[in-house]
Amino acid sequence: MLILASNSPRRHEILSGAGYEFEVIPAKGEEVLPDLPPERAAVEIAKAKALEVRKSLCGSEKYRGCVVLAADTIVVLQDEIMGKPRDKADASRMLTALSGVSHTVITGVFVTQNEKSRSFYKRTSVEFHKLQKHEINAYIATAEPFDKAGAYGIQEKGALLVKGIRGDYFNVMGLPIAMTSRVLRDFGVTPTWQNPTLQV
């Protein structure tokens, strides 16, 4: 059984679209950004989520031997790590800073089963159009920025802010699914359409 330790509708959509069957059991602990390089920070937050959920399932016969998947996405502009905005002013500050320049999106992924664990991170470069103040205010008014690192979502209305990307689009959404699938395969988890017992 695969457990997604995240409430993110984007990660749910990506994993489901790739053909995986899974159950959602989100971590309840607060996301605390450790004082680490951004790549390691993203992995450590994902690790904390996965281990919290794995621990909560210990002793349950239903979830014995389950594989827990967690991820965390952060936006990095120069030396600043941008998490989810605290309020409208913080969202405006982030979007203004991202306007007209390139930034890096990093997603850390952690997969665990019993005492076995694997982790990795993926980087994608994203360039924004030069944004007008009214565009920023209108986007904030949609409320879309508030549950997203860097105050935008590339797959929704925020797509209109993005001039281009270099790297994995799904990484910017929150789960680099191609690399994740290869790690899950090492845990014996594959999409339903890749089931070797199915005959063409």
C-alpha positions in Angstrom: 0.0 0.0 0.0 1.2 3.5 -0.9 0.5 6.4 1.5 0.8 10.0 0.3 1.8 12.1 3.4 0.4 15.3 2.0 -2.9 17.2 1.7 -1.7 18.9 -1.5 -4.3 18.6 -4.3 -1.4 19.1 -6.8 0.5 16.1 -5.5 -2.7 14.0 -5.4 -3.4 15.0 -9.0 0.0 14.1 -10.2 0.2 10.8 -8.5 -3.3 9.8 -9.5 -2.7 10.9 -13.1 0.4 8.8 -13.3 -1.8 5.7 -12.5 -0.9 5.1 -8.8 -3.4 3.8 -6.3 -2.8 5.3 -2.8 -4.3 6.6 0.4 -3.8 10.2 1.7 -2.7 10.5 5.3 -1.3 14.0 5.7 1.3 14.9 8.3 -0.1 17.1 11.0 3.2 18.6 12.3 4.1 22.2 11.6 6.5 22.7 8.7 9.6 24.2 10.2 12.3 25.3 7.8 15.7 24.1 9.1 18.8 26.3 8.8 20.3 24.3 6.0 21.1 24.7 2.3 17.7 24.8 0.4 18.1 21.4 -1.2 18.7 19.7 2.1 16.0 21.8 3.8 13.4 20.6 1.3 14.5 17.0 1.9 14.5 17.3 5.6 11.0 18.7 5.7 9.8 15.9 3.5 11.6 13.4 5.7 9.9 14.8 8.8 6.4 14.5 7.2 7.1 10.9 6.1 8.5 9.7 9.4 5.6 11.3 11.3 3.1 9.5 9.2 5.0 6.2 9.3 5.2 6.5 13.1 1.5 7.2 13.4 0.8 4.0 11.5 3.0 1.7 13.6 1.1 -1.1 15.1 -1.7 -0.9 12.6 -2.3 -4.3 10.9 -3.9 -2.5 8.0 -0.8 -0.4 7.2 1.8 -3.0 8.0 4.6 -2.7 5.4 3.1 0.3 3.7 5.3 2.7 1.7 5.0 6.4 2.8 5.8 9.2 0.3 6.3 12.8 1.3 7.5 15.9 -0.6 8.2 19.5 0.1 8.6 22.3 -2.4 10.4 25.6 -1.8 11.2 28.6 -4.1 14.6 30.1 -3.9 15.5 33.6 -5.3 19.1 34.4 -4.9 19.7 33.6 -1.2 16.1 33.8 0.0 14.0 30.7 0.6 10.4 31.5 -0.1 7.8 29.3 1.6 4.1 30.0 1.7 3.2 33.6 2.2 1.9 34.7 5.6 -0.6 37.2 4.4 -1.4 39.5 1.4 1.5 41.8 2.0 4.0 38.9 2.1 2.5 37.5 -1.1 2.8 40.9 -2.8 6.4 41.1 -1.6 7.3 37.7 -3.0 5.6 38.2 -6.4 7.2 41.6 -6.8 10.6 40.1 -6.1 10.0 37.3 -8.6 8.7 39.7 -11.3 10.9 39.7 -14.5 13.6 37.4 -13.1 14.5 33.7 -12.9 14.2 31.7 -9.7 14.7 28.1 -8.6 12.0 25.7 -7.5 13.3 22.8 -5.4 11.3 19.8 -4.4 12.6 17.4 -1.8 11.1 13.8 -1.8 11.4 11.2 0.9 10.1 7.6 0.6 10.1 5.2 3.5 9.0 1.6 4.3 9.8 0.1 7.7 13.5 0.9 8.2 14.3 1.4 4.5 14.3 5.0 3.2 15.3 6.9 0.0 15.4 10.6 -0.7 16.3 13.0 -3.5 15.7 16.6 -4.6 15.0 18.1 -8.0 15.7 21.7 -9.2 13.8 23.6 -11.9 14.5 27.1 -13.1 11.4 29.3 -13.6 11.4 32.8 -15.2 8.5 35.3 -14.6 7.2 37.9 -17.0 7.6 41.5 -15.8 4.5 41.9 -13.7 2.4 45.1 -13.3 1.2 46.0 -9.8 -2.5 45.5 -10.9 -1.6 41.9 -12.1 -0.1 41.1 -8.7 -3.0 42.5 -6.8 -5.5 40.7 -9.0 -3.7 37.4 -8.6 -3.6 37.8 -4.8 -7.3 38.6 -4.8 -7.9 35.1 -6.2 -6.5 33.6 -2.9 -4.5 31.2 -5.0 -1.0 32.2 -3.7 -1.7 31.5 0.0 -1.0 27.7 0.1 1.9 27.7 -2.3 5.6 28.2 -2.0 6.7 31.5 -3.6 3.0 32.6 -3.7 2.1 31.1 -7.0 0.9 27.9 -8.7 2.2 27.2 -12.2 -0.7 24.8 -13.0 -3.5 27.3 -12.3 -4.0 31.0 -12.7 -0.3 31.5 -11.9 0.5 30.0 -15.3 -0.1 33.5 -16.7 2.9 34.9 -14.7 5.4 32.4 -16.1 7.5 33.3 -19.1 9.3 29.9 -19.3 10.9 27.1 -17.4 14.0 24.9 -17.7 13.6 21.5 -16.1 10.7 19.4 -14.8 7.3 21.0 -14.9 5.9 18.6 -12.4 8.6 19.5 -10.0 7.3 23.1 -10.0 3.8 21.7 -9.3 5.2 19.9 -6.3 6.2 16.3 -7.2 8.8 15.3 -9.8 6.9 12.2 -10.8 9.3 10.6 -13.3 12.1 10.4 -10.7 9.6 9.6 -7.9 8.3 6.6 -9.9 11.8 5.2 -10.2 12.3 5.5 -6.4 8.9 3.9 -5.7 9.8 1.1 -8.1 12.6 0.2 -5.7 10.0 -0.3 -3.0 7.9 -2.5 -5.2 5.3 0.2 -6.0 4.3 0.7 -9.6 1.4 2.4 -11.4 -1.6 0.1 -12.1 -1.0 0.3 -15.9 2.6 -1.0 -15.4 1.4 -4.2 -13.7 3.4 -7.0 -15.3 0.5 -9.4 -14.9 -1.5 -7.4 -17.4 -1.5 -8.8 -20.9 -1.7 -6.7 -24.1 
